[in-house]
Amino acid sequence: MHQKRPVILDARLAKTASMVRPNAIFADVGCDHGYLAIELMRQGACHGYACDINAGPLETAKRNIEAAGFTQQIQTVLTDGLNGLDNCGLTDITIAGIGGEVITEILKKAEFLKKDSTRLVLQPQSREYILRSFLAENGFSVLSEEAVRSGRYVYTVITADYTGECRKLSMQEAFAGLLPSNHTAAAAEKLWRTAQFLQNTAEGIKRKGDIQQALMMAETAEQLFAISHKLSNFQE
């Protein structure tokens, strides 16, 4: 029996859920409470795997999945990242709520993702530039990237497929991604925050004597400030 009170996702998880394709066989990595997996079933997924490296959160997810009536459709898996899921016929994979460097390490260990039928839906909490660079250099093509405000913060949700085409990103591409094409207030704010981070980092690197790297970061910061300002004007 489905629980009476529906699960309500925050804005970042709702956006992540909206990027998963209909009729998906999904894996939600780092499922925590299991709410995203439950919502994906409600949106029409065929089957899912709620995965977590920690037993405590996975038990919570299991209880929530049972209360929602999806015990037969969602399997809970105690695993590190995507280990052991290579033969599950996955079509869509969500990884949300962890840093970009951690997501990158998970993807590195999952060679089976290099199939053109697998969709990645990624919501890094930080260090998006590390994740974007990894995707580009390892043959994954970013299809879309959207900024979303959730509480006090602005996050990005990235979708990507494997194409086998590898390339190295410029510094602006790594730090801005596809956000400059988003004519939204959230994208403008995210780019402004990123530019501020780059500016502060450049000052620290300059004090340590790496003048060339500092100049590159400062120049990229100015570019992102300009794009952010342009997007803000578009909103007006």
Residue frames as a rotation matrix with the C-alpha (Angstrom) as fourth column:
MET 1
0.580 0.815 0.000 0.00
0.815 -0.580 0.000 0.00
0.000 0.000 -1.000 0.00
HIS 2
-0.143 -0.628 0.765 1.34
0.560 -0.689 -0.461 3.42
0.816 0.362 0.450 -0.90
GLN 3
-0.630 -0.129 -0.766 2.04
0.752 -0.349 -0.560 5.82
-0.195 -0.928 0.316 1.91
LYS 4
0.411 0.911 -0.038 -0.64
0.885 -0.408 -0.222 8.46
-0.218 0.057 -0.974 2.43
ARG 5
0.705 -0.221 -0.674 1.73
-0.108 -0.973 0.206 11.40
-0.701 -0.073 -0.710 2.51
PRO 6
0.887 -0.374 0.270 3.65
0.384 0.274 -0.882 11.74
0.256 0.886 0.386 -0.77
VAL 7
0.080 -0.947 -0.312 7.40
0.885 -0.076 0.459 12.29
-0.458 -0.313 0.832 -0.73
ILE 8
0.987 0.163 -0.007 8.31
0.146 -0.902 -0.407 15.93
-0.073 0.400 -0.914 -1.33
LEU 9
0.222 -0.961 0.167 11.71
0.975 0.214 -0.064 16.49
0.026 0.177 0.984 -2.88
ASP 10
0.163 -0.261 -0.951 13.71
0.193 -0.937 0.290 19.68
-0.967 -0.231 -0.103 -2.54
ALA 11
0.724 0.248 -0.644 14.29
-0.465 -0.513 -0.721 21.67
-0.510 0.822 -0.256 -5.72
ARG 12
-0.208 -0.891 -0.404 17.65
-0.952 0.090 0.291 20.09
-0.223 0.445 -0.867 -6.58
LEU 13
-0.770 -0.040 0.637 16.35
-0.052 0.999 0.000 16.50
-0.636 -0.033 -0.771 -6.28
ALA 14
0.342 0.936 0.081 13.13
0.147 0.032 -0.989 17.40
-0.928 0.350 -0.127 -8.12
LYS 15
0.485 -0.252 -0.837 15.22
-0.814 -0.480 -0.327 18.76
-0.320 0.840 -0.438 -10.98
THR 16
-0.649 -0.753 0.113 17.38
-0.690 0.644 0.331 15.62
-0.322 0.137 -0.937 -10.91
ALA 17
-0.381 0.595 0.707 14.29
0.205 0.800 -0.563 13.41
-0.901 -0.070 -0.428 -11.06
SER 18
0.576 0.698 -0.426 12.90
-0.212 -0.377 -0.902 15.38
-0.790 0.609 -0.069 -14.01
MET 19
0.063 -0.663 -0.746 16.00
-0.973 -0.208 0.102 14.56
-0.223 0.720 -0.658 -16.07
VAL 20
-0.699 -0.270 0.662 15.58
-0.230 0.962 0.150 10.78
-0.677 -0.047 -0.735 -15.83
ARG 21
-0.749 0.359 -0.557 13.95
-0.601 -0.014 0.799 9.27
0.279 0.933 0.226 -18.92
PRO 22
0.265 0.921 0.284 10.56
-0.957 0.287 -0.038 7.52
-0.116 -0.262 0.958 -18.89
ASN 23
0.939 0.239 -0.245 10.54
-0.270 0.958 -0.098 3.73
0.212 0.158 0.964 -18.41
ALA 24
0.119 -0.990 0.068 14.03
-0.795 -0.137 -0.591 3.84
0.595 0.016 -0.804 -16.95
ILE 25
0.763 -0.186 -0.619 15.89
0.508 0.765 0.396 1.06
0.400 -0.616 0.678 -15.19
PHE 26
0.511 -0.476 0.716 17.80
-0.351 -0.876 -0.332 3.31
0.785 -0.082 -0.615 -12.83
ALA 27
0.094 -0.490 -0.866 20.42
0.909 0.397 -0.126 3.26
0.405 -0.776 0.483 -10.13
ASP 28
0.754 0.095 0.650 20.34
-0.147 -0.940 0.308 6.02
0.640 -0.328 -0.695 -7.53
VAL 29
0.054 -0.861 -0.505 23.85
0.673 0.405 -0.619 6.16
0.738 -0.306 0.601 -6.07
GLY 30
-0.946 -0.313 -0.081 24.10
0.251 -0.552 -0.795 7.56
0.204 -0.773 0.601 -2.56
CYS 31
-0.319 0.939 0.131 20.36
0.423 0.018 0.906 7.13
0.848 0.344 -0.403 -2.15
ASP 32
-0.895 -0.062 0.441 20.28
-0.330 -0.573 -0.750 8.29
0.299 -0.817 0.493 1.50
HIS 33
-0.560 0.747 0.358 16.56
-0.476 0.063 -0.877 8.27
-0.678 -0.662 0.321 2.44
GLY 34
-0.724 0.219 0.654 15.42
0.524 0.791 0.316 6.75
-0.448 0.571 -0.688 -0.86
TYR 35
0.064 0.846 -0.529 13.08
0.124 -0.533 -0.837 9.61
-0.990 -0.012 -0.139 -1.74
LEU 36
-0.272 -0.211 -0.939 14.56
-0.829 -0.443 0.340 10.17
-0.488 0.871 -0.055 -5.21
ALA 37
-0.993 -0.108 -0.057 14.20
-0.122 0.878 0.463 6.49
0.001 0.466 -0.885 -6.11
ILE 38
-0.439 0.899 0.013 10.57
0.596 0.302 -0.744 6.55
-0.673 -0.318 -0.668 -4.91
GLU 39
0.123 0.478 -0.870 9.82
-0.313 -0.813 -0.491 9.62
-0.942 0.333 0.050 -7.00
LEU 40
-0.653 -0.425 -0.627 11.39
-0.718 0.085 0.691 8.04
-0.240 0.901 -0.361 -10.08
MET 41
-0.887 0.416 0.202 9.03
0.435 0.899 0.058 5.09
-0.157 0.139 -0.978 -9.76
ARG 42
-0.048 0.918 -0.393 6.09
0.466 -0.328 -0.822 7.46
-0.883 -0.222 -0.412 -9.42
GLN 43
0.013 -0.016 -1.000 7.22
-0.641 -0.767 0.003 9.20
-0.767 0.641 -0.020 -12.59
GLY 44
0.793 0.504 -0.342 7.08
-0.580 0.452 -0.678 5.95
-0.187 0.736 0.650 -14.55
ALA 45
-0.308 -0.935 -0.179 10.39
-0.950 0.313 -0.002 4.13
0.058 0.169 -0.984 -14.14
CYS 46
0.341 0.408 -0.847 10.31
-0.477 0.851 0.218 0.37
0.810 0.330 0.485 -14.71
HIS 47
0.768 -0.225 -0.600 12.71
0.562 0.686 0.462 -0.77
0.307 -0.692 0.653 -12.01
GLY 48
0.545 -0.584 0.602 15.38
-0.443 -0.810 -0.385 0.72
0.712 -0.057 -0.700 -9.79
TYR 49
0.248 -0.582 -0.775 18.32
0.796 0.578 -0.180 0.16
0.553 -0.572 0.606 -7.49
ALA 50
0.846 0.000 0.533 18.75
-0.280 -0.851 0.444 2.37
0.454 -0.525 -0.720 -4.44
CYS 51
0.402 -0.815 -0.416 22.45
0.633 0.576 -0.517 2.22
0.662 -0.055 0.748 -3.58
ASP 52
0.752 -0.273 0.600 24.47
-0.535 -0.784 0.314 3.45
0.385 -0.557 -0.736 -0.63
ILE 53
-0.112 -0.901 -0.418 27.84
-0.156 0.432 -0.888 2.66
0.981 -0.034 -0.189 0.91
ASN 54
-0.851 -0.160 0.500 26.46
-0.487 -0.117 -0.866 3.00
0.197 -0.980 0.022 4.45
ALA 55
-0.745 0.546 -0.382 24.07
0.519 0.835 0.182 0.49
0.419 -0.062 -0.906 6.02
GLY 56
-0.629 0.504 -0.591 22.23
0.463 -0.368 -0.806 3.04
-0.624 -0.781 -0.002 8.18
PRO 57
-0.498 0.441 -0.747 20.90
-0.652 -0.758 -0.012 5.26
-0.571 0.481 0.665 5.36
LEU 58
-0.782 0.182 -0.596 20.13
-0.416 0.560 0.717 2.17
0.465 0.808 -0.362 3.29
GLU 59
-0.754 0.539 -0.375 17.92
0.656 0.633 -0.410 0.78
0.017 -0.556 -0.831 6.07
THR 60
-0.454 0.578 -0.678 16.08
0.003 -0.760 -0.650 4.11
-0.891 -0.297 0.343 6.18
ALA 61
-0.600 0.182 -0.779 15.64
-0.793 -0.268 0.547 3.98
-0.110 0.946 0.305 2.41
LYS 62
-0.895 0.241 -0.374 14.35
0.116 0.938 0.328 0.41
0.430 0.250 -0.867 2.65
ARG 63
-0.581 0.708 -0.401 11.69
0.628 0.075 -0.775 1.44
-0.519 -0.702 -0.488 5.17
ASN 64
-0.355 0.438 -0.826 10.62
-0.400 -0.870 -0.289 4.41
-0.845 0.228 0.484 3.06
ILE 65
-0.758 0.032 -0.651 10.47
-0.622 0.262 0.738 2.31
0.194 0.965 -0.179 -0.10
GLU 66
-0.839 0.472 -0.270 8.32
0.509 0.856 -0.088 -0.27
0.190 -0.212 -0.959 1.69
ALA 67
-0.426 0.692 -0.582 6.00
0.374 -0.451 -0.810 2.45
-0.824 -0.563 -0.067 3.01
ALA 68
-0.385 0.227 -0.895 5.64
-0.700 -0.704 0.122 3.83
-0.602 0.673 0.429 -0.51
GLY 69
0.552 0.690 0.468 4.68
-0.284 0.683 -0.672 0.41
-0.784 0.238 0.573 -1.87
PHE 70
0.698 -0.325 -0.638 7.67
-0.686 -0.048 -0.726 -0.11
0.206 0.944 -0.256 -4.17
THR 71
0.230 -0.630 0.741 9.45
-0.603 0.506 0.617 -3.03
-0.764 -0.589 -0.264 -2.50
GLN 72
0.473 0.012 0.881 9.08
0.457 0.852 -0.256 -5.18
-0.754 0.524 0.397 -5.62
GLN 73
0.896 -0.031 0.443 10.25
0.401 -0.372 -0.837 -2.42
0.191 0.928 -0.320 -7.97
ILE 74
0.518 -0.739 0.430 13.19
-0.613 -0.672 -0.416 -0.92
0.596 -0.048 -0.801 -6.05
GLN 75
0.690 -0.397 -0.605 16.04
0.561 0.821 0.101 -3.08
0.457 -0.410 0.790 -4.80
THR 76
0.852 -0.460 0.250 18.30
-0.522 -0.709 0.475 -1.66
-0.041 -0.535 -0.844 -2.07
VAL 77
0.695 -0.694 -0.189 22.00
0.463 0.633 -0.621 -2.39
0.550 0.344 0.761 -2.57
LEU 78
0.827 -0.543 -0.147 24.83
-0.104 -0.404 0.909 -1.91
-0.553 -0.736 -0.390 -0.08
THR 79
0.478 -0.656 0.584 27.73
0.877 0.386 -0.285 -1.05
-0.038 0.649 0.760 -2.35
ASP 80
-0.141 -0.634 -0.761 30.50
0.322 -0.756 0.570 1.43
-0.936 -0.165 0.311 -3.05
GLY 81
-0.575 -0.045 -0.817 29.32
-0.604 -0.651 0.461 3.56
-0.553 0.758 0.346 -5.95
LEU 82
0.362 0.694 -0.622 28.25
-0.932 0.251 -0.263 1.39
-0.026 0.674 0.738 -8.87
ASN 83
-0.708 -0.706 -0.004 30.19
-0.706 0.708 -0.017 -1.73
0.015 -0.009 -1.000 -7.91
GLY 84
-0.834 0.312 0.455 28.31
0.159 0.926 -0.342 -4.91
-0.528 -0.213 -0.822 -8.85
LEU 85
0.123 0.960 -0.250 25.71
-0.025 -0.249 -0.968 -3.18
-0.992 0.125 -0.007 -11.02
ASP 86
-0.599 -0.493 -0.631 27.32
-0.573 -0.287 0.768 -3.72
-0.560 0.821 -0.111 -14.40
ASN 87
-0.966 0.240 -0.094 24.88
0.103 0.694 0.712 -6.47
0.236 0.679 -0.695 -15.47
CYS 88
-0.562 0.784 -0.263 21.66
0.439 0.013 -0.899 -4.89
-0.701 -0.621 -0.351 -14.23
GLY 89
-0.250 0.468 0.847 20.58
0.954 -0.032 0.299 -3.39
0.167 0.883 -0.439 -17.56
LEU 90
-0.057 0.211 -0.976 20.73
0.586 -0.784 -0.204 0.17
-0.808 -0.584 -0.079 -16.26
THR 91
0.222 0.183 0.958 19.50
0.922 -0.359 -0.144 2.89
0.318 0.915 -0.249 -18.59
ASP 92
0.412 0.001 0.911 19.76
-0.081 -0.996 0.038 5.92
0.907 -0.090 -0.410 -16.27
ILE 93
-0.018 -0.501 -0.865 22.03
0.916 0.338 -0.215 6.64
0.400 -0.797 0.453 -13.32
THR 94
0.675 0.233 0.700 21.52
-0.032 -0.939 0.343 9.40
0.737 -0.254 -0.626 -10.78
ILE 95
-0.113 -0.687 -0.718 24.26
0.948 0.142 -0.285 10.60
0.298 -0.713 0.635 -8.43
ALA 96
0.302 0.365 0.881 23.17
0.134 -0.931 0.340 13.57
0.944 0.015 -0.330 -6.34
GLY 97
0.922 0.267 0.281 24.25
-0.173 -0.366 0.914 15.38
0.347 -0.892 -0.291 -3.22
ILE 98
0.591 -0.801 -0.093 27.98
0.546 0.312 0.778 14.65
-0.594 -0.511 0.622 -3.16
GLY 99
0.245 -0.566 -0.787 31.03
-0.334 -0.811 0.480 16.53
-0.910 0.145 -0.388 -4.39
GLY 100
0.788 0.075 -0.611 32.13
-0.613 0.000 -0.790 16.59
-0.059 0.997 0.046 -8.00
GLU 101
-0.246 -0.952 -0.182 35.43
-0.932 0.284 -0.225 14.92
0.266 0.114 -0.957 -7.16
VAL 102
-0.518 0.140 0.844 33.62
-0.431 0.809 -0.399 12.02
-0.739 -0.571 -0.359 -5.44
ILE 103
0.643 0.766 0.013 31.23
-0.308 0.274 -0.911 11.59
-0.701 0.582 0.412 -8.38
THR 104
0.421 -0.580 -0.697 34.27
-0.880 -0.074 -0.470 11.54
0.221 0.811 -0.541 -10.66
GLU 105
-0.628 -0.693 0.353 35.86
-0.766 0.631 -0.124 8.71
-0.137 -0.348 -0.927 -8.66
ILE 106
-0.040 0.709 0.704 32.62
-0.240 0.677 -0.695 6.69
-0.970 -0.197 0.143 -8.83
LEU 107
0.826 0.395 -0.402 32.44
-0.439 0.004 -0.898 7.09
-0.354 0.919 0.177 -12.60
LYS 108
0.000 -0.927 -0.375 36.12
-0.994 0.042 -0.103 6.19
0.111 0.373 -0.921 -13.05
LYS 109
-0.701 -0.314 0.640 35.52
-0.523 0.836 -0.163 2.78
-0.484 -0.449 -0.751 -11.49
ALA 110
0.113 0.857 0.502 32.48
0.028 0.502 -0.864 1.98
-0.993 0.112 0.033 -13.66
GLU 111
-0.814 -0.535 -0.225 33.79
-0.226 -0.065 0.972 1.13
-0.534 0.842 -0.069 -17.13
PHE 112
-0.565 0.647 0.512 30.41
0.777 0.626 0.067 -0.34
-0.277 0.436 -0.856 -18.07
LEU 113
0.203 0.655 -0.728 29.05
0.303 -0.749 -0.589 3.20
-0.931 -0.101 -0.350 -18.32
LYS 114
-0.531 -0.491 -0.691 30.82
-0.473 -0.506 0.722 3.59
-0.704 0.710 0.036 -21.64
LYS 115
-0.596 0.498 0.630 27.76
0.767 0.586 0.262 2.61
-0.238 0.639 -0.731 -23.61
ASP 116
-0.947 0.183 0.263 25.71
-0.037 -0.879 0.476 5.04
0.319 0.441 0.839 -25.66
SER 117
-0.116 0.976 -0.187 22.49
0.289 0.213 0.933 3.76
0.950 0.054 -0.307 -24.08
THR 118
0.004 0.055 -0.999 23.33
0.991 0.130 0.011 4.87
0.131 -0.990 -0.054 -20.53
ARG 119
0.308 0.195 0.931 22.23
0.191 -0.972 0.141 8.31
0.932 0.134 -0.336 -19.33
LEU 120
-0.490 -0.500 -0.714 24.05
0.834 -0.031 -0.551 10.01
0.254 -0.865 0.432 -16.47
VAL 121
0.477 0.590 0.652 22.13
0.205 -0.796 0.570 12.52
0.855 -0.138 -0.500 -14.34
LEU 122
-0.177 -0.769 -0.614 24.60
0.887 0.146 -0.438 14.16
0.426 -0.622 0.656 -11.98
GLN 123
0.723 0.408 0.558 24.05
0.105 -0.863 0.495 16.78
0.683 -0.299 -0.667 -9.28
PRO 124
-0.194 -0.888 -0.417 27.39
0.741 0.146 -0.655 17.73
0.642 -0.436 0.630 -7.72
GLN 125
0.710 0.402 -0.578 27.36
0.700 -0.488 0.521 19.70
-0.072 -0.774 -0.628 -4.49
SER 126
0.622 -0.613 -0.488 30.71
-0.332 -0.770 0.544 21.31
-0.709 -0.176 -0.683 -5.27
ARG 127
-0.339 -0.940 -0.025 33.73
-0.382 0.113 0.917 21.25
-0.860 0.321 -0.398 -7.60
GLU 128
0.701 0.686 0.194 31.70
-0.035 0.305 -0.952 20.94
-0.712 0.661 0.238 -10.75
TYR 129
0.508 -0.563 -0.652 34.81
-0.858 -0.393 -0.331 21.83
-0.070 0.727 -0.683 -12.76
ILE 130
-0.550 -0.699 0.456 36.46
-0.666 0.697 0.266 18.52
-0.504 -0.157 -0.849 -11.78
LEU 131
-0.077 0.630 0.773 33.44
0.205 0.769 -0.606 16.55
-0.976 0.111 -0.188 -12.96
ARG 132
0.823 0.396 -0.407 33.04
-0.266 -0.365 -0.892 18.50
-0.502 0.843 -0.195 -16.21
SER 133
0.082 -0.888 -0.453 36.71
-0.988 -0.133 0.080 18.00
-0.131 0.441 -0.888 -17.06
PHE 134
-0.604 -0.276 0.748 36.53
-0.322 0.943 0.088 14.27
-0.729 -0.188 -0.658 -16.36
LEU 135
0.352 0.834 0.425 33.43
0.173 0.389 -0.905 13.83
-0.920 0.392 -0.008 -18.52
ALA 136
0.800 -0.040 -0.599 34.95
-0.539 -0.486 -0.688 15.67
-0.263 0.873 -0.410 -21.48
GLU 137
-0.116 -0.974 -0.194 38.33
-0.990 0.099 0.097 13.94
-0.075 0.203 -0.976 -21.27
ASN 138
-0.758 -0.158 0.632 36.77
-0.265 0.961 -0.079 10.47
-0.595 -0.227 -0.771 -21.01
GLY 139
-0.973 0.230 0.027 34.33
0.107 0.345 0.933 10.55
0.205 0.910 -0.360 -23.89
PHE 140
-0.258 0.928 -0.267 31.12
0.911 0.142 -0.387 11.68
-0.322 -0.343 -0.882 -22.18
SER 141
-0.729 0.088 0.678 29.14
0.357 -0.797 0.487 14.41
0.584 0.597 0.550 -23.90
VAL 142
-0.750 0.488 -0.447 27.17
0.297 -0.355 -0.886 16.82
-0.591 -0.797 0.121 -21.72
LEU 143
-0.459 0.690 0.560 23.65
0.824 0.096 0.558 17.09
0.331 0.718 -0.613 -23.13
SER 144
0.395 0.620 0.678 22.24
0.189 -0.777 0.600 19.64
0.899 -0.109 -0.424 -20.72
GLU 145
-0.586 -0.503 -0.636 23.14
0.755 -0.052 -0.654 21.56
0.296 -0.863 0.410 -17.62
GLU 146
0.230 0.750 0.620 20.74
0.235 -0.661 0.713 23.56
0.945 -0.018 -0.328 -15.51
ALA 147
-0.882 -0.446 0.154 21.13
0.008 -0.339 -0.941 25.66
0.472 -0.828 0.302 -12.40
VAL 148
0.194 0.961 -0.195 18.58
0.318 0.127 0.940 25.30
0.928 -0.244 -0.281 -9.63
ARG 149
-0.485 -0.274 0.830 18.21
-0.624 -0.557 -0.548 27.17
0.613 -0.784 0.099 -6.36
SER 150
0.292 0.527 -0.798 17.54
0.354 0.715 0.603 25.02
0.888 -0.459 0.022 -3.30
GLY 151
0.611 -0.040 -0.790 17.45
0.775 -0.173 0.608 26.84
-0.161 -0.984 -0.075 0.01
ARG 152
0.641 -0.429 -0.637 20.46
-0.107 -0.871 0.480 29.15
-0.760 -0.240 -0.604 0.35
TYR 153
-0.369 -0.922 0.116 22.46
-0.128 0.174 0.976 27.55
-0.921 0.345 -0.182 -2.44
VAL 154
0.555 0.420 -0.718 22.47
-0.774 -0.055 -0.631 27.17
-0.305 0.906 0.295 -6.20
TYR 155
-0.103 -0.528 0.843 23.33
-0.104 0.849 0.519 23.79
-0.989 -0.034 -0.143 -7.69
THR 156
-0.272 0.017 -0.962 23.79
-0.959 -0.092 0.270 22.38
-0.084 0.996 0.041 -11.17
VAL 157
0.303 0.358 0.883 22.21
-0.157 0.933 -0.324 19.27
-0.940 -0.040 0.339 -12.65
ILE 158
-0.325 -0.587 -0.741 24.16
-0.874 -0.112 0.473 17.75
-0.361 0.802 -0.477 -15.53
THR 159
0.702 0.441 0.558 23.01
-0.167 0.865 -0.473 15.10
-0.692 0.239 0.681 -18.00
ALA 160
-0.122 -0.826 -0.551 25.56
-0.929 -0.100 0.355 13.24
-0.349 0.555 -0.755 -20.11
ASP 161
0.939 0.285 0.192 25.85
-0.181 0.886 -0.427 10.30
-0.292 0.366 0.884 -22.51
TYR 162
-0.009 -0.963 0.269 28.93
0.012 0.269 0.963 8.39
-1.000 0.012 0.009 -23.63
THR 163
0.898 0.258 -0.357 30.00
-0.323 -0.164 -0.932 9.21
-0.299 0.952 -0.063 -27.20
GLY 164
0.564 -0.769 0.300 33.68
0.756 0.627 0.188 8.27
-0.333 0.121 0.935 -27.12
GLU 165
0.411 -0.399 0.819 34.71
0.466 -0.680 -0.565 11.76
0.783 0.615 -0.094 -28.24
CYS 166
0.380 -0.386 -0.841 37.38
0.892 -0.087 0.443 13.00
-0.244 -0.918 0.311 -25.83
ARG 167
0.233 -0.349 0.908 38.50
0.428 -0.801 -0.418 16.60
0.873 0.486 -0.038 -25.50
LYS 168
-0.492 -0.465 -0.736 40.17
0.870 -0.240 -0.430 18.94
0.023 -0.852 0.523 -23.05
LEU 169
0.597 0.799 0.076 38.09
0.783 -0.601 0.162 21.84
0.175 -0.037 -0.984 -21.73
SER 170
-0.249 -0.547 0.799 39.23
0.174 -0.837 -0.519 25.42
0.953 0.010 0.304 -21.52
MET 171
-0.934 -0.120 -0.337 39.21
0.349 -0.094 -0.932 26.92
0.080 -0.988 0.129 -18.06
GLN 172
-0.666 0.746 -0.013 36.00
-0.739 -0.662 -0.125 28.80
-0.102 -0.073 0.992 -18.83
GLU 173
-0.056 0.655 -0.753 34.31
-0.566 0.601 0.565 25.63
0.822 0.458 0.337 -20.09
ALA 174
-0.511 -0.210 -0.833 35.37
0.420 0.785 -0.455 23.71
0.750 -0.583 -0.313 -16.99
PHE 175
-0.928 0.077 -0.364 34.07
0.315 -0.360 -0.878 26.33
-0.199 -0.930 0.310 -14.56
ALA 176
-0.594 0.737 -0.323 30.98
-0.703 -0.671 -0.236 27.52
-0.391 0.087 0.916 -16.48
GLY 177
-0.621 0.351 0.700 29.85
0.392 0.913 -0.110 24.44
-0.678 0.206 -0.705 -18.38
LEU 178
-0.569 0.517 0.639 26.66
0.709 -0.085 0.700 25.04
0.416 0.852 -0.318 -20.34
LEU 179
-0.100 0.578 -0.810 25.31
0.869 -0.346 -0.354 27.54
-0.485 -0.739 -0.467 -17.81
PRO 180
-0.781 -0.200 -0.592 25.96
-0.011 -0.943 0.333 30.58
-0.625 0.266 0.734 -20.05
SER 181
-0.864 0.500 -0.063 23.17
-0.046 0.047 0.998 29.28
0.502 0.865 -0.017 -22.32
ASN 182
-0.279 0.771 -0.572 20.73
0.941 0.338 -0.003 29.18
0.191 -0.539 -0.820 -19.39
HIS 183
-0.573 0.123 0.810 18.77
0.023 -0.986 0.166 32.40
0.819 0.114 0.562 -19.38
THR 184
0.497 0.725 -0.476 17.78
0.491 0.217 0.844 32.04
0.715 -0.653 -0.248 -15.75
ALA 185
0.602 -0.225 0.766 18.40
-0.619 -0.738 0.270 33.92
0.504 -0.637 -0.583 -12.53
ALA 186
0.886 -0.267 0.379 19.78
-0.114 0.668 0.735 30.74
-0.449 -0.695 0.562 -10.95
ALA 187
0.574 -0.703 0.420 22.39
0.808 0.404 -0.429 30.37
0.132 0.586 0.800 -13.70
ALA 188
0.430 -0.389 0.815 23.40
0.001 -0.902 -0.431 34.02
0.903 0.186 -0.388 -13.32
GLU 189
0.726 -0.122 0.676 23.87
-0.682 -0.249 0.688 33.57
0.085 -0.961 -0.264 -9.58
LYS 190
0.852 -0.419 0.314 25.77
0.298 0.881 0.367 30.30
-0.430 -0.220 0.876 -9.95
LEU 191
0.449 -0.704 0.550 28.18
0.726 -0.071 -0.684 31.87
0.520 0.707 0.480 -12.45
TRP 192
0.490 -0.241 0.838 28.66
-0.392 -0.919 -0.035 34.91
0.778 -0.311 -0.545 -10.20
ARG 193
0.837 -0.156 0.524 29.47
-0.466 0.300 0.833 32.67
-0.287 -0.941 0.178 -7.22
THR 194
0.725 -0.588 0.358 31.88
0.655 0.749 -0.096 30.64
-0.212 0.304 0.929 -9.35
ALA 195
0.426 -0.550 0.718 33.57
0.354 -0.629 -0.692 33.81
0.833 0.549 -0.073 -10.58
GLN 196
0.647 -0.148 0.748 33.97
-0.660 -0.600 0.452 35.00
0.382 -0.786 -0.486 -7.00
PHE 197
0.864 -0.333 0.379 35.52
0.031 0.785 0.619 31.65
-0.503 -0.523 0.688 -6.06
LEU 198
0.559 -0.667 0.492 37.96
0.797 0.270 -0.540 31.89
0.227 0.695 0.683 -8.96
GLN 199
0.495 -0.332 0.803 38.87
-0.098 -0.940 -0.328 35.46
0.863 0.084 -0.498 -8.06
ASN 200
0.751 -0.172 0.638 39.60
-0.659 -0.114 0.744 34.56
-0.055 -0.978 -0.199 -4.45
THR 201
0.797 -0.456 0.396 41.55
0.380 0.888 0.258 31.46
-0.469 -0.056 0.881 -5.49
ALA 202
0.570 -0.578 0.583 43.60
0.563 -0.241 -0.790 33.50
0.598 0.779 0.188 -7.96
GLU 203
0.589 -0.332 0.737 44.60
-0.553 -0.831 0.068 35.92
0.589 -0.447 -0.673 -5.22
GLY 204
0.771 -0.274 0.575 45.76
-0.401 0.491 0.773 33.04
-0.494 -0.827 0.268 -3.01
ILE 205
0.701 -0.510 0.499 47.75
0.679 0.691 -0.248 31.43
-0.218 0.512 0.831 -5.82
LYS 206
0.622 -0.459 0.635 49.35
0.153 -0.724 -0.673 34.76
0.768 0.516 -0.379 -6.69
ARG 207
0.675 -0.349 0.649 50.60
-0.731 -0.435 0.526 35.17
0.099 -0.830 -0.549 -3.12
LYS 208
0.671 -0.414 0.616 52.23
0.019 0.839 0.543 31.73
-0.741 -0.353 0.571 -3.43
GLY 209
-0.218 -0.880 -0.422 54.09
-0.379 -0.323 0.868 32.88
-0.900 0.349 -0.263 -6.54
ASP 210
-0.500 0.098 0.860 52.22
0.696 0.636 0.332 31.07
-0.515 0.765 -0.387 -9.36
ILE 211
-0.532 0.222 -0.817 51.62
-0.248 -0.963 -0.100 34.25
-0.810 0.150 0.567 -11.34
GLN 212
-0.892 0.145 -0.429 50.65
-0.418 0.099 0.903 32.61
0.173 0.985 -0.028 -14.65
GLN 213
-0.639 0.685 -0.351 47.97
0.658 0.723 0.213 30.36
0.399 -0.095 -0.912 -13.13
ALA 214
-0.403 0.464 -0.789 46.66
0.598 -0.518 -0.611 33.26
-0.692 -0.718 -0.069 -11.06
LEU 215
-0.711 0.100 -0.696 46.31
-0.460 -0.815 0.353 35.42
-0.532 0.571 0.625 -14.17
MET 216
-0.859 0.407 -0.312 44.43
-0.053 0.535 0.843 32.67
0.510 0.740 -0.438 -16.01
MET 217
-0.456 0.705 -0.543 42.01
0.887 0.406 -0.218 32.25
0.066 -0.581 -0.811 -13.11
ALA 218
-0.461 0.253 -0.851 41.52
0.254 -0.881 -0.399 36.00
-0.850 -0.400 0.342 -12.73
GLU 219
-0.855 0.123 -0.503 40.81
-0.505 -0.414 0.757 36.33
-0.115 0.902 0.417 -16.45
THR 220
-0.708 0.622 -0.334 38.28
0.364 0.728 0.582 33.48
0.605 0.290 -0.742 -16.33
ALA 221
-0.442 0.532 -0.722 36.65
0.794 -0.142 -0.591 35.10
-0.417 -0.835 -0.360 -13.30
GLU 222
-0.640 0.170 -0.749 36.19
-0.258 -0.966 0.001 38.33
-0.724 0.194 0.662 -15.23
GLN 223
-0.870 0.323 -0.373 34.65
-0.308 0.235 0.922 36.40
0.385 0.917 -0.106 -18.13
LEU 224
-0.538 0.686 -0.490 32.17
0.729 0.670 0.137 34.70
0.422 -0.284 -0.861 -15.81
PHE 225
-0.513 0.339 -0.789 31.31
0.448 -0.678 -0.583 37.95
-0.732 -0.653 0.196 -14.06
ALA 226
-0.786 0.172 -0.593 30.50
-0.528 -0.685 0.501 39.44
-0.320 0.708 0.630 -17.48
ILE 227
-0.747 0.533 -0.396 28.34
0.040 0.631 0.775 36.47
0.663 0.563 -0.493 -18.48
SER 228
-0.510 0.546 -0.664 26.53
0.858 0.268 -0.438 36.57
-0.062 -0.794 -0.605 -15.14
HIS 229
-0.617 0.236 -0.751 25.83
0.014 -0.950 -0.311 40.28
-0.787 -0.203 0.583 -15.58
LYS 230
-0.836 0.282 -0.470 24.50
-0.525 -0.163 0.835 39.65
0.159 0.945 0.285 -19.09
LEU 231
-0.620 0.622 -0.478 22.17
0.475 0.783 0.401 36.89
0.624 0.022 -0.781 -17.86
SER 232
-0.520 0.414 -0.747 20.95
0.700 -0.295 -0.650 39.13
-0.490 -0.861 -0.136 -15.04
ASN 233
-0.723 0.227 -0.653 20.11
-0.415 -0.898 0.148 41.85
-0.553 0.378 0.743 -17.56
PHE 234
-0.832 0.419 -0.363 18.27
-0.145 0.468 0.872 39.28
0.535 0.778 -0.328 -19.67
GLN 235
-0.550 0.629 -0.549 16.04
0.827 0.501 -0.255 38.53
0.115 -0.594 -0.796 -16.68
GLU 236
-0.535 0.324 -0.780 15.12
0.225 -0.835 -0.501 42.21
-0.814 -0.444 0.374 -16.36
